[in-house]
Amino acid sequence: MESGSPFPREGVTVRVVTYAEVVARLRARVTEAGSQKAFARAAGLHGPDLCQVLRGRAAPSERQCNAVGVERALVMRDVAPAGEAVPCS
C-alpha cells in the first residue's frame, strides 16, 4: 500500500482473512524456517507470544499479522433502527 493512502495500489488484490488463516500462514512460515524460534528471530517476533498464538491461546498481534503479509483493517457495520433497511454499497 502506498504511504498515507488507505487504499491499495492498482493491481493489488485485497481480501478479508480470518485469524485461522493468519495462524495457518504463521505455521507455514515456522515450517519454512525450521522452528518457531528461527521464525520468531527472523521476523522480529517474541517467541513465547508466537507460541501462544500457535496454540490457540491468543489472537495474532498486529506485528504477527504483518510478518505474514496481513494488515489489520477496521470495518464498520451500519446498524439501522428496527424496520429500516441499510443500503449495501
Contacts in CASP RR format, 6 or more apart in sequence:
PFRMAT RR
TARGET T0000
AUTHOR 0000-0000-0000
METHOD contacts of the structure
MODEL  1
MESGSPFPREGVTVRVVTYAEVVARLRARVTEAGSQKAFARAAGLHGPDL
CQVLRGRAAPSERQCNAVGVERALVMRDVAPAGEAVPCS
1 7 0 8 1.000
1 8 0 8 1.000
1 9 0 8 1.000
1 12 0 8 1.000
1 71 0 8 1.000
2 9 0 8 1.000
8 14 0 8 1.000
17 70 0 8 1.000
19 59 0 8 1.000
19 60 0 8 1.000
21 70 0 8 1.000
22 60 0 8 1.000
22 64 0 8 1.000
22 65 0 8 1.000
22 68 0 8 1.000
22 70 0 8 1.000
23 53 0 8 1.000
23 54 0 8 1.000
23 56 0 8 1.000
23 60 0 8 1.000
25 68 0 8 1.000
25 69 0 8 1.000
25 70 0 8 1.000
26 39 0 8 1.000
26 50 0 8 1.000
26 53 0 8 1.000
26 54 0 8 1.000
26 60 0 8 1.000
26 64 0 8 1.000
26 67 0 8 1.000
26 68 0 8 1.000
27 54 0 8 1.000
29 39 0 8 1.000
29 43 0 8 1.000
29 67 0 8 1.000
29 68 0 8 1.000
30 36 0 8 1.000
30 39 0 8 1.000
30 50 0 8 1.000
30 54 0 8 1.000
32 39 0 8 1.000
33 39 0 8 1.000
33 42 0 8 1.000
36 47 0 8 1.000
36 50 0 8 1.000
36 51 0 8 1.000
36 54 0 8 1.000
37 47 0 8 1.000
39 45 0 8 1.000
39 50 0 8 1.000
40 46 0 8 1.000
40 47 0 8 1.000
40 50 0 8 1.000
43 67 0 8 1.000
44 63 0 8 1.000
44 67 0 8 1.000
45 63 0 8 1.000
45 64 0 8 1.000
45 67 0 8 1.000
49 58 0 8 1.000
49 61 0 8 1.000
49 64 0 8 1.000
50 64 0 8 1.000
52 58 0 8 1.000
53 59 0 8 1.000
53 60 0 8 1.000
53 61 0 8 1.000
53 64 0 8 1.000
60 70 0 8 1.000
62 72 0 8 1.000
65 71 0 8 1.000
65 72 0 8 1.000
78 86 0 8 1.000
79 86 0 8 1.000
80 86 0 8 1.000
END
